[in-house]
């Protein structure tokens, strides 16, 4: 007689009660803990809900504060769970958001088959600084494309053993890491420190990210570079 394998999970009668209790506790504690970081979200959310102009990103902008917390948690879980496989992969590349470019639309990025790359045109541009760090570890960097999965697949065809560092805002980083994971590419990530793209500002401006965290991820994988020692 063939025995059935035990189920991966088995919900009990009180599962939804416990889940509701757990989510309420996490939400309350999380929003209190990140009160300073999330303090402007409610005002933006209210404005976005009353915005009836003709734009294609209303749903994205109308994201309530608890969902920012949910996305931040999802990122943290993905980032931690991928560390071992990320460090074991032979090759690494960085996906860069265009909003980090100091020159914005005037950025002189160059087109390649894997995505546009930094031309190093402005010394104090965050993209330039990230690529200076990446150069020390032999890591490539490409501007993100709208069809991320297609971009990752093209890069994957060149490198079989591959990992990626994604840089993005709270609402998009975890989803990008999931896309990479579904392709078998372990991903780690770094949030933008604040938002400045067209979704959040009528006059887009350059954003910033934690450069030290980018390097910390690379140091953990490759060790200190000669120029960092």
mmCIF file of the C-alpha atoms, coordinates in Angstrom:
data_MODEL
# 
_entry.id   MODEL 
# 
loop_
_atom_site.group_PDB 
_atom_site.id 
_atom_site.type_symbol 
_atom_site.label_atom_id 
_atom_site.label_alt_id 
_atom_site.label_comp_id 
_atom_site.label_asym_id 
_atom_site.label_entity_id 
_atom_site.label_seq_id 
_atom_site.pdbx_PDB_ins_code 
_atom_site.Cartn_x 
_atom_site.Cartn_y 
_atom_site.Cartn_z 
_atom_site.occupancy 
_atom_site.B_iso_or_equiv 
_atom_site.pdbx_formal_charge 
_atom_site.auth_seq_id 
_atom_site.auth_comp_id 
_atom_site.auth_asym_id 
_atom_site.auth_atom_id 
_atom_site.pdbx_PDB_model_num 
ATOM 1   C CA . UNK A 1 1   ? 0.000  0.000  0.000   1.00 0.00 ? 1   UNK A CA 1 
ATOM 2   C CA . UNK A 1 2   ? 1.356  3.402  -1.006  1.00 0.00 ? 2   UNK A CA 1 
ATOM 3   C CA . UNK A 1 3   ? 1.370  5.854  1.862   1.00 0.00 ? 3   UNK A CA 1 
ATOM 4   C CA . UNK A 1 4   ? 0.629  9.469  1.173   1.00 0.00 ? 4   UNK A CA 1 
ATOM 5   C CA . UNK A 1 5   ? 3.380  11.917 1.950   1.00 0.00 ? 5   UNK A CA 1 
ATOM 6   C CA . UNK A 1 6   ? 2.589  14.214 4.872   1.00 0.00 ? 6   UNK A CA 1 
ATOM 7   C CA . UNK A 1 7   ? 1.285  17.627 3.752   1.00 0.00 ? 7   UNK A CA 1 
ATOM 8   C CA . UNK A 1 8   ? 3.728  20.511 3.670   1.00 0.00 ? 8   UNK A CA 1 
ATOM 9   C CA . UNK A 1 9   ? 1.361  22.461 5.914   1.00 0.00 ? 9   UNK A CA 1 
ATOM 10  C CA . UNK A 1 10  ? -1.939 21.607 7.506   1.00 0.00 ? 10  UNK A CA 1 
ATOM 11  C CA . UNK A 1 11  ? -4.270 24.395 8.630   1.00 0.00 ? 11  UNK A CA 1 
ATOM 12  C CA . UNK A 1 12  ? -6.004 23.961 11.942  1.00 0.00 ? 12  UNK A CA 1 
ATOM 13  C CA . UNK A 1 13  ? -9.472 25.260 12.820  1.00 0.00 ? 13  UNK A CA 1 
ATOM 14  C CA . UNK A 1 14  ? -8.071 28.338 14.548  1.00 0.00 ? 14  UNK A CA 1 
ATOM 15  C CA . UNK A 1 15  ? -5.536 29.220 11.855  1.00 0.00 ? 15  UNK A CA 1 
ATOM 16  C CA . UNK A 1 16  ? -7.323 32.353 10.645  1.00 0.00 ? 16  UNK A CA 1 
ATOM 17  C CA . UNK A 1 17  ? -7.867 33.587 14.183  1.00 0.00 ? 17  UNK A CA 1 
ATOM 18  C CA . UNK A 1 18  ? -4.179 33.215 14.943  1.00 0.00 ? 18  UNK A CA 1 
ATOM 19  C CA . UNK A 1 19  ? -3.224 34.804 11.623  1.00 0.00 ? 19  UNK A CA 1 
ATOM 20  C CA . UNK A 1 20  ? -5.453 37.803 12.274  1.00 0.00 ? 20  UNK A CA 1 
ATOM 21  C CA . UNK A 1 21  ? -4.006 38.188 15.769  1.00 0.00 ? 21  UNK A CA 1 
ATOM 22  C CA . UNK A 1 22  ? -0.452 37.876 14.511  1.00 0.00 ? 22  UNK A CA 1 
ATOM 23  C CA . UNK A 1 23  ? -0.915 40.348 11.644  1.00 0.00 ? 23  UNK A CA 1 
ATOM 24  C CA . UNK A 1 24  ? -2.565 42.892 13.950  1.00 0.00 ? 24  UNK A CA 1 
ATOM 25  C CA . UNK A 1 25  ? 0.289  42.666 16.437  1.00 0.00 ? 25  UNK A CA 1 
ATOM 26  C CA . UNK A 1 26  ? 2.945  42.932 13.734  1.00 0.00 ? 26  UNK A CA 1 
ATOM 27  C CA . UNK A 1 27  ? 1.187  45.869 12.072  1.00 0.00 ? 27  UNK A CA 1 
ATOM 28  C CA . UNK A 1 28  ? 0.726  47.801 15.306  1.00 0.00 ? 28  UNK A CA 1 
ATOM 29  C CA . UNK A 1 29  ? 4.313  47.240 16.450  1.00 0.00 ? 29  UNK A CA 1 
ATOM 30  C CA . UNK A 1 30  ? 5.783  47.839 13.011  1.00 0.00 ? 30  UNK A CA 1 
ATOM 31  C CA . UNK A 1 31  ? 4.001  51.105 12.316  1.00 0.00 ? 31  UNK A CA 1 
ATOM 32  C CA . UNK A 1 32  ? 4.970  52.349 15.771  1.00 0.00 ? 32  UNK A CA 1 
ATOM 33  C CA . UNK A 1 33  ? 8.598  51.300 15.254  1.00 0.00 ? 33  UNK A CA 1 
ATOM 34  C CA . UNK A 1 34  ? 8.828  52.999 11.852  1.00 0.00 ? 34  UNK A CA 1 
ATOM 35  C CA . UNK A 1 35  ? 6.733  56.015 12.765  1.00 0.00 ? 35  UNK A CA 1 
ATOM 36  C CA . UNK A 1 36  ? 9.393  58.497 11.646  1.00 0.00 ? 36  UNK A CA 1 
ATOM 37  C CA . UNK A 1 37  ? 10.118 56.706 8.373   1.00 0.00 ? 37  UNK A CA 1 
ATOM 38  C CA . UNK A 1 38  ? 6.437  56.368 7.417   1.00 0.00 ? 38  UNK A CA 1 
ATOM 39  C CA . UNK A 1 39  ? 5.072  59.624 8.824   1.00 0.00 ? 39  UNK A CA 1 
ATOM 40  C CA . UNK A 1 40  ? 4.328  61.245 5.439   1.00 0.00 ? 40  UNK A CA 1 
ATOM 41  C CA . UNK A 1 41  ? 2.621  58.263 3.813   1.00 0.00 ? 41  UNK A CA 1 
ATOM 42  C CA . UNK A 1 42  ? -0.904 58.936 5.079   1.00 0.00 ? 42  UNK A CA 1 
ATOM 43  C CA . UNK A 1 43  ? -0.945 62.490 3.710   1.00 0.00 ? 43  UNK A CA 1 
ATOM 44  C CA . UNK A 1 44  ? 0.312  61.330 0.328   1.00 0.00 ? 44  UNK A CA 1 
ATOM 45  C CA . UNK A 1 45  ? -2.204 58.474 0.301   1.00 0.00 ? 45  UNK A CA 1 
ATOM 46  C CA . UNK A 1 46  ? -5.105 60.849 0.979   1.00 0.00 ? 46  UNK A CA 1 
ATOM 47  C CA . UNK A 1 47  ? -3.955 63.204 -1.762  1.00 0.00 ? 47  UNK A CA 1 
ATOM 48  C CA . UNK A 1 48  ? -3.596 60.312 -4.210  1.00 0.00 ? 48  UNK A CA 1 
ATOM 49  C CA . UNK A 1 49  ? -7.093 59.029 -3.418  1.00 0.00 ? 49  UNK A CA 1 
ATOM 50  C CA . UNK A 1 50  ? -8.593 62.425 -4.294  1.00 0.00 ? 50  UNK A CA 1 
ATOM 51  C CA . UNK A 1 51  ? -6.502 62.813 -7.438  1.00 0.00 ? 51  UNK A CA 1 
ATOM 52  C CA . UNK A 1 52  ? -8.802 62.340 -10.441 1.00 0.00 ? 52  UNK A CA 1 
ATOM 53  C CA . UNK A 1 53  ? -6.338 63.446 -13.098 1.00 0.00 ? 53  UNK A CA 1 
ATOM 54  C CA . UNK A 1 54  ? -5.608 61.277 -16.112 1.00 0.00 ? 54  UNK A CA 1 
ATOM 55  C CA . UNK A 1 55  ? -2.592 59.209 -15.089 1.00 0.00 ? 55  UNK A CA 1 
ATOM 56  C CA . UNK A 1 56  ? -1.735 55.501 -15.273 1.00 0.00 ? 56  UNK A CA 1 
ATOM 57  C CA . UNK A 1 57  ? -0.336 54.965 -11.776 1.00 0.00 ? 57  UNK A CA 1 
ATOM 58  C CA . UNK A 1 58  ? -3.279 55.802 -9.502  1.00 0.00 ? 58  UNK A CA 1 
ATOM 59  C CA . UNK A 1 59  ? -3.463 52.322 -7.986  1.00 0.00 ? 59  UNK A CA 1 
ATOM 60  C CA . UNK A 1 60  ? 0.253  52.289 -7.236  1.00 0.00 ? 60  UNK A CA 1 
ATOM 61  C CA . UNK A 1 61  ? 0.112  55.710 -5.576  1.00 0.00 ? 61  UNK A CA 1 
ATOM 62  C CA . UNK A 1 62  ? -2.955 54.737 -3.554  1.00 0.00 ? 62  UNK A CA 1 
ATOM 63  C CA . UNK A 1 63  ? -1.051 52.291 -1.380  1.00 0.00 ? 63  UNK A CA 1 
ATOM 64  C CA . UNK A 1 64  ? -1.975 52.565 2.323   1.00 0.00 ? 64  UNK A CA 1 
ATOM 65  C CA . UNK A 1 65  ? 0.671  52.701 5.025   1.00 0.00 ? 65  UNK A CA 1 
ATOM 66  C CA . UNK A 1 66  ? 0.318  49.096 6.314   1.00 0.00 ? 66  UNK A CA 1 
ATOM 67  C CA . UNK A 1 67  ? 1.199  47.771 2.868   1.00 0.00 ? 67  UNK A CA 1 
ATOM 68  C CA . UNK A 1 68  ? 4.513  49.630 2.952   1.00 0.00 ? 68  UNK A CA 1 
ATOM 69  C CA . UNK A 1 69  ? 5.265  47.677 6.113   1.00 0.00 ? 69  UNK A CA 1 
ATOM 70  C CA . UNK A 1 70  ? 4.194  44.428 4.445   1.00 0.00 ? 70  UNK A CA 1 
ATOM 71  C CA . UNK A 1 71  ? 6.508  45.060 1.476   1.00 0.00 ? 71  UNK A CA 1 
ATOM 72  C CA . UNK A 1 72  ? 9.392  45.960 3.789   1.00 0.00 ? 72  UNK A CA 1 
ATOM 73  C CA . UNK A 1 73  ? 8.890  42.713 5.703   1.00 0.00 ? 73  UNK A CA 1 
ATOM 74  C CA . UNK A 1 74  ? 8.691  40.701 2.480   1.00 0.00 ? 74  UNK A CA 1 
ATOM 75  C CA . UNK A 1 75  ? 11.981 42.256 1.362   1.00 0.00 ? 75  UNK A CA 1 
ATOM 76  C CA . UNK A 1 76  ? 13.642 41.362 4.663   1.00 0.00 ? 76  UNK A CA 1 
ATOM 77  C CA . UNK A 1 77  ? 12.515 37.739 4.456   1.00 0.00 ? 77  UNK A CA 1 
ATOM 78  C CA . UNK A 1 78  ? 13.693 37.394 0.855   1.00 0.00 ? 78  UNK A CA 1 
ATOM 79  C CA . UNK A 1 79  ? 17.003 39.112 1.585   1.00 0.00 ? 79  UNK A CA 1 
ATOM 80  C CA . UNK A 1 80  ? 17.782 36.886 4.559   1.00 0.00 ? 80  UNK A CA 1 
ATOM 81  C CA . UNK A 1 81  ? 16.677 33.647 2.906   1.00 0.00 ? 81  UNK A CA 1 
ATOM 82  C CA . UNK A 1 82  ? 18.801 34.323 -0.201  1.00 0.00 ? 82  UNK A CA 1 
ATOM 83  C CA . UNK A 1 83  ? 22.070 35.198 1.535   1.00 0.00 ? 83  UNK A CA 1 
ATOM 84  C CA . UNK A 1 84  ? 23.661 31.754 1.337   1.00 0.00 ? 84  UNK A CA 1 
ATOM 85  C CA . UNK A 1 85  ? 22.753 31.084 -2.303  1.00 0.00 ? 85  UNK A CA 1 
ATOM 86  C CA . UNK A 1 86  ? 23.608 34.681 -3.240  1.00 0.00 ? 86  UNK A CA 1 
ATOM 87  C CA . UNK A 1 87  ? 27.103 34.322 -1.797  1.00 0.00 ? 87  UNK A CA 1 
ATOM 88  C CA . UNK A 1 88  ? 27.574 30.941 -3.487  1.00 0.00 ? 88  UNK A CA 1 
ATOM 89  C CA . UNK A 1 89  ? 26.756 32.189 -7.008  1.00 0.00 ? 89  UNK A CA 1 
ATOM 90  C CA . UNK A 1 90  ? 29.796 32.873 -9.196  1.00 0.00 ? 90  UNK A CA 1 
ATOM 91  C CA . UNK A 1 91  ? 28.654 36.111 -10.813 1.00 0.00 ? 91  UNK A CA 1 
ATOM 92  C CA . UNK A 1 92  ? 26.826 39.152 -9.459  1.00 0.00 ? 92  UNK A CA 1 
ATOM 93  C CA . UNK A 1 93  ? 25.247 42.163 -11.100 1.00 0.00 ? 93  UNK A CA 1 
ATOM 94  C CA . UNK A 1 94  ? 23.307 45.179 -9.859  1.00 0.00 ? 94  UNK A CA 1 
ATOM 95  C CA . UNK A 1 95  ? 19.958 46.435 -11.161 1.00 0.00 ? 95  UNK A CA 1 
ATOM 96  C CA . UNK A 1 96  ? 19.866 50.226 -10.878 1.00 0.00 ? 96  UNK A CA 1 
ATOM 97  C CA . UNK A 1 97  ? 16.779 52.471 -10.840 1.00 0.00 ? 97  UNK A CA 1 
ATOM 98  C CA . UNK A 1 98  ? 16.839 55.455 -13.170 1.00 0.00 ? 98  UNK A CA 1 
ATOM 99  C CA . UNK A 1 99  ? 15.679 57.749 -10.366 1.00 0.00 ? 99  UNK A CA 1 
ATOM 100 C CA . UNK A 1 100 ? 19.165 57.500 -8.791  1.00 0.00 ? 100 UNK A CA 1 
ATOM 101 C CA . UNK A 1 101 ? 20.674 59.322 -11.755 1.00 0.00 ? 101 UNK A CA 1 
ATOM 102 C CA . UNK A 1 102 ? 21.633 62.861 -10.820 1.00 0.00 ? 102 UNK A CA 1 
ATOM 103 C CA . UNK A 1 103 ? 21.126 64.023 -14.401 1.00 0.00 ? 103 UNK A CA 1 
ATOM 104 C CA . UNK A 1 104 ? 17.700 62.351 -14.705 1.00 0.00 ? 104 UNK A CA 1 
ATOM 105 C CA . UNK A 1 105 ? 16.537 62.642 -18.345 1.00 0.00 ? 105 UNK A CA 1 
ATOM 106 C CA . UNK A 1 106 ? 19.897 64.134 -19.377 1.00 0.00 ? 106 UNK A CA 1 
ATOM 107 C CA . UNK A 1 107 ? 21.761 61.064 -18.135 1.00 0.00 ? 107 UNK A CA 1 
ATOM 108 C CA . UNK A 1 108 ? 24.257 59.839 -20.752 1.00 0.00 ? 108 UNK A CA 1 
ATOM 109 C CA . UNK A 1 109 ? 23.705 56.151 -20.035 1.00 0.00 ? 109 UNK A CA 1 
ATOM 110 C CA . UNK A 1 110 ? 24.800 53.815 -22.829 1.00 0.00 ? 110 UNK A CA 1 
ATOM 111 C CA . UNK A 1 111 ? 22.643 51.081 -24.322 1.00 0.00 ? 111 UNK A CA 1 
ATOM 112 C CA . UNK A 1 112 ? 23.724 47.425 -24.174 1.00 0.00 ? 112 UNK A CA 1 
ATOM 113 C CA . UNK A 1 113 ? 21.812 44.206 -24.816 1.00 0.00 ? 113 UNK A CA 1 
ATOM 114 C CA . UNK A 1 114 ? 21.477 43.642 -21.062 1.00 0.00 ? 114 UNK A CA 1 
ATOM 115 C CA . UNK A 1 115 ? 20.291 47.168 -20.253 1.00 0.00 ? 115 UNK A CA 1 
ATOM 116 C CA . UNK A 1 116 ? 21.724 50.646 -20.223 1.00 0.00 ? 116 UNK A CA 1 
ATOM 117 C CA . UNK A 1 117 ? 24.955 51.243 -18.302 1.00 0.00 ? 117 UNK A CA 1 
ATOM 118 C CA . UNK A 1 118 ? 26.437 54.232 -16.515 1.00 0.00 ? 118 UNK A CA 1 
ATOM 119 C CA . UNK A 1 119 ? 28.719 56.460 -18.615 1.00 0.00 ? 119 UNK A CA 1 
ATOM 120 C CA . UNK A 1 120 ? 30.358 57.919 -15.449 1.00 0.00 ? 120 UNK A CA 1 
ATOM 121 C CA . UNK A 1 121 ? 29.520 61.414 -16.675 1.00 0.00 ? 121 UNK A CA 1 
ATOM 122 C CA . UNK A 1 122 ? 28.933 63.081 -13.273 1.00 0.00 ? 122 UNK A CA 1 
ATOM 123 C CA . UNK A 1 123 ? 31.306 62.349 -10.347 1.00 0.00 ? 123 UNK A CA 1 
ATOM 124 C CA . UNK A 1 124 ? 28.791 62.929 -7.545  1.00 0.00 ? 124 UNK A CA 1 
ATOM 125 C CA . UNK A 1 125 ? 25.941 60.943 -9.139  1.00 0.00 ? 125 UNK A CA 1 
ATOM 126 C CA . UNK A 1 126 ? 24.782 58.031 -6.979  1.00 0.00 ? 126 UNK A CA 1 
ATOM 127 C CA . UNK A 1 127 ? 24.870 55.674 -9.969  1.00 0.00 ? 127 UNK A CA 1 
ATOM 128 C CA . UNK A 1 128 ? 28.489 56.604 -10.633 1.00 0.00 ? 128 UNK A CA 1 
ATOM 129 C CA . UNK A 1 129 ? 29.371 56.050 -6.964  1.00 0.00 ? 129 UNK A CA 1 
ATOM 130 C CA . UNK A 1 130 ? 27.670 52.650 -6.922  1.00 0.00 ? 130 UNK A CA 1 
ATOM 131 C CA . UNK A 1 131 ? 29.561 51.595 -10.034 1.00 0.00 ? 131 UNK A CA 1 
ATOM 132 C CA . UNK A 1 132 ? 32.841 52.722 -8.511  1.00 0.00 ? 132 UNK A CA 1 
ATOM 133 C CA . UNK A 1 133 ? 32.108 50.346 -5.641  1.00 0.00 ? 133 UNK A CA 1 
ATOM 134 C CA . UNK A 1 134 ? 31.024 47.600 -8.057  1.00 0.00 ? 134 UNK A CA 1 
ATOM 135 C CA . UNK A 1 135 ? 34.223 47.971 -10.100 1.00 0.00 ? 135 UNK A CA 1 
ATOM 136 C CA . UNK A 1 136 ? 36.303 46.980 -7.077  1.00 0.00 ? 136 UNK A CA 1 
ATOM 137 C CA . UNK A 1 137 ? 34.546 43.600 -7.018  1.00 0.00 ? 137 UNK A CA 1 
ATOM 138 C CA . UNK A 1 138 ? 34.228 43.021 -10.767 1.00 0.00 ? 138 UNK A CA 1 
ATOM 139 C CA . UNK A 1 139 ? 30.455 43.472 -10.651 1.00 0.00 ? 139 UNK A CA 1 
ATOM 140 C CA . UNK A 1 140 ? 28.383 44.839 -13.545 1.00 0.00 ? 140 UNK A CA 1 
ATOM 141 C CA . UNK A 1 141 ? 25.455 47.203 -13.181 1.00 0.00 ? 141 UNK A CA 1 
ATOM 142 C CA . UNK A 1 142 ? 22.481 47.784 -15.496 1.00 0.00 ? 142 UNK A CA 1 
ATOM 143 C CA . UNK A 1 143 ? 19.617 50.259 -15.367 1.00 0.00 ? 143 UNK A CA 1 
ATOM 144 C CA . UNK A 1 144 ? 16.332 48.481 -14.735 1.00 0.00 ? 144 UNK A CA 1 
ATOM 145 C CA . UNK A 1 145 ? 13.937 47.936 -17.604 1.00 0.00 ? 145 UNK A CA 1 
ATOM 146 C CA . UNK A 1 146 ? 10.143 47.909 -17.495 1.00 0.00 ? 146 UNK A CA 1 
ATOM 147 C CA . UNK A 1 147 ? 10.064 44.210 -18.383 1.00 0.00 ? 147 UNK A CA 1 
ATOM 148 C CA . UNK A 1 148 ? 12.368 43.031 -15.610 1.00 0.00 ? 148 UNK A CA 1 
ATOM 149 C CA . UNK A 1 149 ? 11.870 39.311 -16.223 1.00 0.00 ? 149 UNK A CA 1 
ATOM 150 C CA . UNK A 1 150 ? 12.984 39.631 -19.846 1.00 0.00 ? 150 UNK A CA 1 
ATOM 151 C CA . UNK A 1 151 ? 16.033 41.638 -18.785 1.00 0.00 ? 151 UNK A CA 1 
ATOM 152 C CA . UNK A 1 152 ? 17.020 39.051 -16.174 1.00 0.00 ? 152 UNK A CA 1 
ATOM 153 C CA . UNK A 1 153 ? 16.581 36.214 -18.670 1.00 0.00 ? 153 UNK A CA 1 
ATOM 154 C CA . UNK A 1 154 ? 18.926 37.904 -21.150 1.00 0.00 ? 154 UNK A CA 1 
ATOM 155 C CA . UNK A 1 155 ? 21.602 38.313 -18.480 1.00 0.00 ? 155 UNK A CA 1 
ATOM 156 C CA . UNK A 1 156 ? 21.019 34.753 -17.288 1.00 0.00 ? 156 UNK A CA 1 
ATOM 157 C CA . UNK A 1 157 ? 21.784 33.391 -20.764 1.00 0.00 ? 157 UNK A CA 1 
ATOM 158 C CA . UNK A 1 158 ? 25.308 34.748 -20.452 1.00 0.00 ? 158 UNK A CA 1 
ATOM 159 C CA . UNK A 1 159 ? 25.926 33.687 -16.839 1.00 0.00 ? 159 UNK A CA 1 
ATOM 160 C CA . UNK A 1 160 ? 24.528 30.430 -15.491 1.00 0.00 ? 160 UNK A CA 1 
ATOM 161 C CA . UNK A 1 161 ? 25.699 30.938 -11.911 1.00 0.00 ? 161 UNK A CA 1 
ATOM 162 C CA . UNK A 1 162 ? 24.201 34.312 -11.163 1.00 0.00 ? 162 UNK A CA 1 
ATOM 163 C CA . UNK A 1 163 ? 23.030 36.542 -8.321  1.00 0.00 ? 163 UNK A CA 1 
ATOM 164 C CA . UNK A 1 164 ? 21.629 40.065 -8.304  1.00 0.00 ? 164 UNK A CA 1 
ATOM 165 C CA . UNK A 1 165 ? 21.490 43.118 -6.047  1.00 0.00 ? 165 UNK A CA 1 
ATOM 166 C CA . UNK A 1 166 ? 18.341 45.136 -6.616  1.00 0.00 ? 166 UNK A CA 1 
ATOM 167 C CA . UNK A 1 167 ? 17.999 48.780 -5.642  1.00 0.00 ? 167 UNK A CA 1 
ATOM 168 C CA . UNK A 1 168 ? 14.446 50.082 -5.518  1.00 0.00 ? 168 UNK A CA 1 
ATOM 169 C CA . UNK A 1 169 ? 11.734 51.701 -3.430  1.00 0.00 ? 169 UNK A CA 1 
ATOM 170 C CA . UNK A 1 170 ? 9.823  49.913 -0.670  1.00 0.00 ? 170 UNK A CA 1 
ATOM 171 C CA . UNK A 1 171 ? 6.830  49.107 -2.874  1.00 0.00 ? 171 UNK A CA 1 
ATOM 172 C CA . UNK A 1 172 ? 8.775  47.427 -5.688  1.00 0.00 ? 172 UNK A CA 1 
ATOM 173 C CA . UNK A 1 173 ? 11.917 45.801 -4.271  1.00 0.00 ? 173 UNK A CA 1 
ATOM 174 C CA . UNK A 1 174 ? 10.362 42.620 -2.884  1.00 0.00 ? 174 UNK A CA 1 
ATOM 175 C CA . UNK A 1 175 ? 8.403  41.954 -6.086  1.00 0.00 ? 175 UNK A CA 1 
ATOM 176 C CA . UNK A 1 176 ? 11.590 42.322 -8.133  1.00 0.00 ? 176 UNK A CA 1 
ATOM 177 C CA . UNK A 1 177 ? 13.404 39.904 -5.830  1.00 0.00 ? 177 UNK A CA 1 
ATOM 178 C CA . UNK A 1 178 ? 10.555 37.423 -6.251  1.00 0.00 ? 178 UNK A CA 1 
ATOM 179 C CA . UNK A 1 179 ? 10.814 37.731 -10.047 1.00 0.00 ? 179 UNK A CA 1 
ATOM 180 C CA . UNK A 1 180 ? 14.533 36.977 -9.821  1.00 0.00 ? 180 UNK A CA 1 
ATOM 181 C CA . UNK A 1 181 ? 13.914 34.069 -7.468  1.00 0.00 ? 181 UNK A CA 1 
ATOM 182 C CA . UNK A 1 182 ? 11.395 32.498 -9.840  1.00 0.00 ? 182 UNK A CA 1 
ATOM 183 C CA . UNK A 1 183 ? 14.172 32.440 -12.449 1.00 0.00 ? 183 UNK A CA 1 
ATOM 184 C CA . UNK A 1 184 ? 16.548 30.775 -10.011 1.00 0.00 ? 184 UNK A CA 1 
ATOM 185 C CA . UNK A 1 185 ? 18.548 33.973 -9.423  1.00 0.00 ? 185 UNK A CA 1 
ATOM 186 C CA . UNK A 1 186 ? 19.137 34.641 -5.706  1.00 0.00 ? 186 UNK A CA 1 
ATOM 187 C CA . UNK A 1 187 ? 18.611 38.316 -4.936  1.00 0.00 ? 187 UNK A CA 1 
ATOM 188 C CA . UNK A 1 188 ? 19.572 40.723 -2.221  1.00 0.00 ? 188 UNK A CA 1 
ATOM 189 C CA . UNK A 1 189 ? 18.515 44.344 -2.090  1.00 0.00 ? 189 UNK A CA 1 
ATOM 190 C CA . UNK A 1 190 ? 18.881 47.904 -0.898  1.00 0.00 ? 190 UNK A CA 1 
ATOM 191 C CA . UNK A 1 191 ? 16.045 50.383 -0.525  1.00 0.00 ? 191 UNK A CA 1 
ATOM 192 C CA . UNK A 1 192 ? 16.020 53.925 -1.827  1.00 0.00 ? 192 UNK A CA 1 
ATOM 193 C CA . UNK A 1 193 ? 16.290 56.339 1.100   1.00 0.00 ? 193 UNK A CA 1 
ATOM 194 C CA . UNK A 1 194 ? 13.364 58.314 -0.294  1.00 0.00 ? 194 UNK A CA 1 
ATOM 195 C CA . UNK A 1 195 ? 11.261 58.573 -3.446  1.00 0.00 ? 195 UNK A CA 1 
ATOM 196 C CA . UNK A 1 196 ? 11.633 61.168 -6.196  1.00 0.00 ? 196 UNK A CA 1 
ATOM 197 C CA . UNK A 1 197 ? 10.360 59.611 -9.428  1.00 0.00 ? 197 UNK A CA 1 
ATOM 198 C CA . UNK A 1 198 ? 7.270  60.646 -11.387 1.00 0.00 ? 198 UNK A CA 1 
ATOM 199 C CA . UNK A 1 199 ? 5.024  58.401 -9.278  1.00 0.00 ? 199 UNK A CA 1 
ATOM 200 C CA . UNK A 1 200 ? 5.655  60.551 -6.212  1.00 0.00 ? 200 UNK A CA 1 
ATOM 201 C CA . UNK A 1 201 ? 6.568  63.976 -7.530  1.00 0.00 ? 201 UNK A CA 1 
ATOM 202 C CA . UNK A 1 202 ? 5.216  66.200 -10.306 1.00 0.00 ? 202 UNK A CA 1 
ATOM 203 C CA . UNK A 1 203 ? 8.783  67.465 -10.685 1.00 0.00 ? 203 UNK A CA 1 
ATOM 204 C CA . UNK A 1 204 ? 10.953 64.316 -10.421 1.00 0.00 ? 204 UNK A CA 1 
ATOM 205 C CA . UNK A 1 205 ? 14.310 64.634 -8.676  1.00 0.00 ? 205 UNK A CA 1 
ATOM 206 C CA . UNK A 1 206 ? 17.290 62.361 -8.035  1.00 0.00 ? 206 UNK A CA 1 
ATOM 207 C CA . UNK A 1 207 ? 16.991 59.946 -5.139  1.00 0.00 ? 207 UNK A CA 1 
ATOM 208 C CA . UNK A 1 208 ? 19.630 58.343 -2.912  1.00 0.00 ? 208 UNK A CA 1 
ATOM 209 C CA . UNK A 1 209 ? 20.393 54.939 -1.457  1.00 0.00 ? 209 UNK A CA 1 
ATOM 210 C CA . UNK A 1 210 ? 22.666 53.480 1.226   1.00 0.00 ? 210 UNK A CA 1 
ATOM 211 C CA . UNK A 1 211 ? 26.002 53.088 -0.556  1.00 0.00 ? 211 UNK A CA 1 
ATOM 212 C CA . UNK A 1 212 ? 27.538 51.459 2.490   1.00 0.00 ? 212 UNK A CA 1 
ATOM 213 C CA . UNK A 1 213 ? 24.918 48.707 2.396   1.00 0.00 ? 213 UNK A CA 1 
ATOM 214 C CA . UNK A 1 214 ? 25.677 47.995 -1.265  1.00 0.00 ? 214 UNK A CA 1 
ATOM 215 C CA . UNK A 1 215 ? 29.336 47.534 -0.402  1.00 0.00 ? 215 UNK A CA 1 
ATOM 216 C CA . UNK A 1 216 ? 28.541 45.535 2.735   1.00 0.00 ? 216 UNK A CA 1 
ATOM 217 C CA . UNK A 1 217 ? 26.669 42.973 0.618   1.00 0.00 ? 217 UNK A CA 1 
ATOM 218 C CA . UNK A 1 218 ? 29.623 42.714 -1.780  1.00 0.00 ? 218 UNK A CA 1 
ATOM 219 C CA . UNK A 1 219 ? 32.156 42.462 1.042   1.00 0.00 ? 219 UNK A CA 1 
ATOM 220 C CA . UNK A 1 220 ? 30.176 39.630 2.611   1.00 0.00 ? 220 UNK A CA 1 
ATOM 221 C CA . UNK A 1 221 ? 30.343 37.740 -0.682  1.00 0.00 ? 221 UNK A CA 1 
ATOM 222 C CA . UNK A 1 222 ? 33.794 38.586 -1.989  1.00 0.00 ? 222 UNK A CA 1 
ATOM 223 C CA . UNK A 1 223 ? 35.716 39.845 1.034   1.00 0.00 ? 223 UNK A CA 1 
ATOM 224 C CA . UNK A 1 224 ? 37.385 43.225 1.198   1.00 0.00 ? 224 UNK A CA 1 
ATOM 225 C CA . UNK A 1 225 ? 38.717 44.479 -2.114  1.00 0.00 ? 225 UNK A CA 1 
ATOM 226 C CA . UNK A 1 226 ? 42.342 45.611 -2.268  1.00 0.00 ? 226 UNK A CA 1 
ATOM 227 C CA . UNK A 1 227 ? 41.277 49.269 -2.377  1.00 0.00 ? 227 UNK A CA 1 
ATOM 228 C CA . UNK A 1 228 ? 38.980 48.772 0.650   1.00 0.00 ? 228 UNK A CA 1 
ATOM 229 C CA . UNK A 1 229 ? 41.497 47.025 2.864   1.00 0.00 ? 229 UNK A CA 1 
# 
